[in-house]
Amino acid sequence: MRPKRSAAEAENEKLRRQVERLEKELARNKAALEVMGKASALLEMISEGAD
């Protein structure tokens, strides 16, 4: 049986999981911003064409 993890090891694992979660959230947010930017450009093109 493994000895009990030290407090530092437990904190390290907690922080690793937090970083992984935040990296996924950041990737989703970047993708959303990219889509919003493309939608904005498309709407601008459409509105210019309507003039």
Order of alpha helices (4+ residues) and beta strands (2+ residues): alpha
